[in-house]
Amino acid sequence: MTILLIRHGSAGDPYRWSGDDADRPLDAAGTDQATRLADHVDGLLAGRPLAEIRSSRAVRCLQTVGPTAGRHGLVPEADASLFEGASSAMTDLVRSHAEFDDADQRVVVLCSHSDVIPDVIRDVVSDGAGLSGGRGCAYASIWELTVSDGTVVHAHYHQ
């Protein structure tokens, strides 16, 4: 199993947004990033099935995974454990997906935020996962988590 942790694309300056921050959409750059991200995800699939897509309820996250979902006939499921400030809940979600690894080659996408993803990476590394590909959490970046025997064994950063 592979779990792809995706940070949402560019959504403009949050200080210039007057509504609920969860409703802030992708800007033009973020829309382009979402399209390129779908190509990148397809490359990482390498013929394996994309089993599910879960996303923070933030519009910018749902829009980021929209092109990927569309290509694979999936509908992103909004998940509270992926919203801002939910680091512990997202780590628990990643660990539970890993525990139910049935040795198949399926891929799961989880889209979240820059305050959450680095904490999850820290947690899986603390659990013993290896690390490669640099460090970061740029817009529309991917952390590829490799699962084996019920645990995350490696995290690779793609920007």
Secondary structure, DSSP 8 states (H G I E B T S, - for coil): -EEEEEE------GGG--S-GGG----HHHHHHHHHHHHHHHHHHTT--EEEEEE-SSHHHHHHHHHHHHHTT---EE-GGGSTT-HHHHHHHHHHHHHT--S---EEEEEE-TTTHHHHHHHHHHTT-EEES-----TT-EEEEEEETTEEEEEEEE-
